[in-house]
């Protein structure tokens, strides 16, 4: 089965992201707006408790931290993803690195960590240029405190659901 590790922002930020995702993200119905800490990786269902134990140990090492959005950005020309940029705080970067550098969670990501919440993807070049030129002008200033992250797994219909939630520093 596929698993992943993510942070879900506040309802206010999710509602803002969803106002664009429902138009520009074909994966809108599969998972709420999120900040990915570890992209999809393969695990056996019976191993989920071991992953939970490991993530609980990691969560204990970190205190809640601020999450600040800064602007709408894009990964173009690499791909046509439009996203809400998240400020890369030291705690967030360290948490990401600890999870991704641990061979227990599979291979590290091949991409550089760019903290973000996707609001548009799988857009044609023309659609991307049009949508991005409008969205990049929007003021996107949210600030909140992250105090948890989640181990997710993917159901047979492609929908992602939470297996367990880990509180930071608890």
C-alpha positions in Angstrom: 0.0 0.0 0.0 1.0 3.6 -0.4 1.7 5.8 2.6 2.8 9.4 3.1 3.5 11.9 5.9 1.9 15.4 5.8 0.9 18.5 7.8 -2.6 19.7 7.4 -2.9 23.5 7.8 -5.8 25.3 9.6 -9.3 25.2 8.2 -8.9 28.9 7.2 -5.8 28.1 5.1 -7.4 24.9 3.7 -10.5 26.8 2.7 -8.4 29.4 0.9 -6.4 26.7 -0.9 -9.6 24.8 -1.8 -11.1 27.8 -3.4 -8.5 27.4 -6.1 -7.9 23.7 -5.9 -11.5 22.8 -6.9 -10.9 24.6 -10.2 -7.2 23.9 -10.9 -6.3 20.6 -9.1 -7.7 17.3 -10.4 -6.6 15.6 -7.2 -8.8 18.0 -5.2 -11.2 15.2 -4.0 -8.4 12.8 -3.1 -6.7 14.7 -0.2 -7.2 17.9 1.7 -4.7 20.8 1.2 -1.4 19.7 2.8 2.3 20.3 3.2 4.1 17.1 2.2 6.8 15.9 4.6 7.3 12.5 2.8 5.7 11.8 -0.5 4.1 8.4 -1.3 6.1 5.4 -0.4 5.3 1.7 -0.4 4.7 -0.2 2.9 3.0 -3.4 4.0 -0.2 -2.8 6.0 1.1 -4.9 8.9 4.1 -2.6 9.3 2.0 0.5 10.0 2.4 0.2 13.8 6.2 0.2 13.4 6.0 3.4 11.3 3.8 4.9 14.0 6.4 4.1 16.7 9.2 5.7 14.7 7.2 8.8 13.9 6.2 9.2 17.5 9.9 9.2 18.5 10.6 11.9 15.8 7.6 14.0 16.9 8.9 14.1 20.5 12.1 15.8 19.4 10.3 18.9 17.9 8.3 21.7 19.4 5.3 23.4 17.7 6.5 25.9 15.1 5.1 28.7 13.1 3.8 28.1 9.5 3.8 31.3 7.4 2.7 31.6 3.8 4.4 34.1 1.7 3.0 34.1 -1.9 1.7 32.1 -4.8 4.5 30.6 -6.8 5.1 27.9 -9.5 7.5 25.1 -10.3 7.4 26.1 -14.0 9.3 25.2 -16.2 10.0 22.0 -14.3 6.3 21.3 -14.2 3.0 23.2 -14.2 2.3 23.1 -10.5 1.0 26.3 -8.8 1.4 26.5 -5.1 1.2 28.5 -1.9 4.8 29.0 -0.7 5.5 28.2 2.9 8.4 29.9 4.7 11.1 27.2 5.4 11.7 27.6 9.1 14.6 25.7 10.7 12.2 23.4 12.6 10.2 22.5 9.5 13.4 21.9 7.5 14.9 19.7 10.2 11.7 17.7 10.6 11.5 17.1 6.9 15.2 16.1 6.7 15.0 13.7 9.7 12.1 11.9 8.0 13.5 11.9 4.5 17.1 11.0 5.5 16.0 8.0 7.5 16.2 4.8 5.4 13.3 3.4 7.4 11.0 5.6 5.3 12.5 4.6 2.0 14.6 6.6 -0.4 15.1 10.3 0.1 13.2 12.6 -2.2 15.1 13.5 -5.4 13.8 17.0 -5.3 14.9 19.9 -3.1 12.5 20.6 -0.2 10.3 23.6 -1.2 7.6 23.8 1.5 4.3 24.4 -0.2 0.6 23.7 -0.5 -0.4 22.8 -4.1 -3.4 24.6 -5.5 -3.1 23.8 -9.2 -1.5 20.9 -11.1 -1.6 19.0 -14.4 -2.3 22.3 -16.2 -1.5 22.8 -19.9 1.2 25.4 -20.6 -1.3 27.9 -21.8 -3.7 27.3 -18.8 -0.7 27.5 -16.4 0.5 30.8 -17.8 -3.0 32.3 -17.7 -3.9 31.1 -14.1 -0.4 31.8 -12.7 -0.3 35.3 -14.1 -3.6 36.1 -12.1 -2.9 34.2 -8.9 0.6 35.5 -8.3 -0.8 38.9 -7.7 -2.9 37.7 -4.7 -1.8 38.6 -1.2 -1.3 35.3 0.6 -0.5 36.0 4.2 -1.4 33.4 6.7 0.4 32.6 10.0 -0.4 29.8 12.3 1.2 27.2 14.6 1.9 23.7 13.5 1.7 21.3 16.4 1.1 17.9 14.6 1.7 15.9 11.5 0.0 12.8 10.1 0.8 9.4 8.7 -1.5 8.8 5.8 -2.4 5.8 3.6 -4.1 5.6 0.3 -7.3 3.7 -0.1 -8.1 1.6 -3.2 -10.1 4.4 -4.7 -7.1 6.8 -4.5 -8.4 8.8 -1.5 -5.8 9.5 1.2 -6.9 9.0 4.8 -5.1 9.6 8.2 -3.8 6.5 9.9 -2.4 8.3 12.9 -1.7 11.8 14.1 1.6 12.8 16.0 1.7 15.7 18.3 4.9 17.6 18.4 6.8 17.6 21.7 4.0 15.8 23.6 
